């Protein structure tokens, strides 16, 4: 079954129900109770605080875009890029692309102009959809990229080098196009996060997307009464595939622009959200704001909020302990996944296993896992090895990169590049990225373990551990530490705190500075290495 059939089913069964809501606290505020007045007229650009569409309108918008693309010559197998911030147009555009048989190609909103061009060329994109935030970057490369592809603009004030999305779809049919799709058809190309070099293009079929929807609903039990708050960028599989749980259940989702703690809590209250997916820094910011008295949870409607889950990175147990102090009735869950495994869910903790916080869990719904040595053989329980996963959500290949595909896919297994170990109860713990392991004096140091320990310090907001060159030991562990607002901490205090760790694991150097993260919450260690080691991405690629 193609993923588009789920949207069409929801439009038929739940057509008048709200499917998507866009909330933007950064724009002139329009109160929820008065929004229906604005629904009766065309909202002005200043009145964009809250917009919503029903499942029927969602499907119709996807159909209109699909028919417009077909009228412009788009064929099955073509590629359409999406360079948009989260907005109400994002998902109808995505599904409109899929309804034509073309492939959707979401792009990271942080890409530079050169990176945009690189990804468009790598994925052989035929059409680019872009929004107002990207006019400058697209304009830099417009003359070059428009020679062999169409450019469509989504938003107010269309630039001269592009065509306007609204005017092109306005007169297109809202009927579903007559394009036959199967679950074996190619559906989308996603890009790796690029934390270890240039992004790779990851090809997925419709069956991968459908399995991620089934996996998400199986893990979190979405019903039509649930309301999912989506904050991370939709270009990433993490946000998209968590939303697929809403698609599977036919329930409402809210797209929130911005990550300010008060905006998150207000949106949960105003929209009566039941499920919220957070990144570690956002959860920490919410707790810090509560501790500082900036947010009083008792002043908001939060009783319906049943599940807080975190993904994209290892979760410090100390963070969840703090969270449960303020929100004792919340279920907690974490998922592990990669864009190569269609996002979160191939490993899953489960809400019933909060006593195992810190673990990423066990094999997710429909997945197999193993921890293997360098020859692909399973290691004994308790030993460190590379995490392998297998299931219906594994990518088809790295598009146009046979060498990387062969290195990553072996006998149906996806080699994740993450080092992990299994405890006596079968729960899997991430140890570190294979390429991030620090070899100091012959000992393997796993930065994630050191980072988790340091996050338990009451003054530490965020931390990243990297290896620095050392003549005697080869490498030493350096901790880059971000301190919580309003707090102070010294290197001596950190060193004293680390006395509880084995000597060989203690950081040899402490640096107080910001910890850079990409939009999906992953620490940008190549950037830190470049800052503190003088090692560029290109140099690291050559070395590896």
C-alpha positions, 0 to 999 in steps of 0.5 A: 500500500502506498502512503498516499492511501492513508491520507485518502482514507482519512479524507473519506472517513474524517473529512471534516475533522481538523488534520493540521494546525500551524501555530506561530507565536513569533507573528502577531497573536490571534487568539484561538477563540476569535480565529473562526472569524478570520477563517471566514475571510482571507487572513492578512499576512499579519494574522498568521498566528494560527491556521488549520485545515481539515483532512478533506482540505489537506487531501484536496490541496495535495491533489491540486498540487499533484495535478499542477505538477502533472500539467507541467510534465512531471512524471513517475520517478521525477524528483521534487525538492522541498526547502520550507520551514514548517508550515501548513503547506509543507505536508500537502506539498509532500503528499502532492508530490507522492500522488504523481509518482514522483519522489519528494526530496526534503532539504535541511533548512540550514543548508548554505547555497552551495549545499542546496545546489550540491543536494539538488544535483546529487538527487537529480531534483527536477523542481524546487519548492522554496519559501521566503526564508530561502530567497537569498540563498536560492537567488545566489544559485538561481541562474545555475540551478534554473537551467534544468529545473523549475523553481516554485515559491511558497509564500508572500512576495514571489521573487522574479526568478521563480513561479508562484505556488498559489497562482499555479495550483489555484485552478488545478483540479482537486480530484485525485490524479489517476496514477497507479502506485504500489508499496514497491515504488520509490517515494522519497530521498532524504539526506543524512544529517551531515554530522560526519561530512557531506550529506548522502542521499537516502532512497526509500520506497512507499513500504518504508514510509507505511511501516514507519506509520504502523511502527509509530502507532504501535509504540505510542498507541495513537487514537483519534483523540490524540493531538501530537505537537510537532516542533522539529523540522519536517524535512527530517525523518524524525519529525515526519515519521512521528507525525505518521502516527497521526496519519495512521490514526487520523488524529490532529497534529500541531506544527509549532514554530519556535522552541521557546519553553513558554511557547511550547507549554502554551501551545500544549495548553491551548491545543490540548496536546496529548503527545509531545516529542522533545529534544534534550535541550528543549526539555532542559530549557522547559525545566530550567524555566519552571525552576526559575519561576518563568513558567508555572505549570498549574496555570495551564491546561496540561492534564491531557498531556500523557506522553513526553518522548525524546529522540535523536540523541542519548537521554540523560537519566538525570533529565527524566528524573527532573521531568518526573518531579514536575510532571509525575503523571507523564509517560516517558518514551524514547526511540532510536533510528536513523534516516537510513531506517526511516527515522525513529522506531527501529529500537524502542524503549516503551512507556512501561520501561521507564526504569530503564531510562538511559537505554534506547530499548529493544527491537521496535515493531517489525524490526530485528537488531544485533550487536556485532563485531567487525566481522558481523558476528553477534558479540556476547551480551555485555560486550561493545559492538556495532548496532545492526538493524533489519526490517521493512524500513531499511533504505533501498540504497544511498542514491548514486553511491554504490560504494557507500551502499555496499559498506552500509547494507550487508545481507539485509542488515543496516550497519548503523555506525553506532557502538552499543551494548546489551544489558542482562535484560536485553536492553540496548544502550548506546555507547557512541558513534563508531567514528567518535570513539577516542583511543587514549593510551590504548583504551577506548573511551566512549564520549556518550558515557562521559557526557551522560555522567557530566550532565548529572552535574547541577550546573551543566546545561549541555556537554560534548566530549571530543578527542584532542591530539596528545603526543603521549597518549595519542588522544585525550578526552576534552569536555566542552561544557555549556553552563545553565543560565544564572549559574557558575562553575569552575574547572576545579569543580568539574574535576572534583565531580569526575572523581567518581569516574574511573581515572582513564575516563575522566576528561583531561581538559575542560572547556566552557563554551556553547555546544553546537547542535544541528536542527535534529538535536545532534551534537556537531562534533566535526564543528567542535573538532575544527574549532579545538583541533583545527581539523576540517571536515575535508581533512577528517574525510581524508584521514578516514 
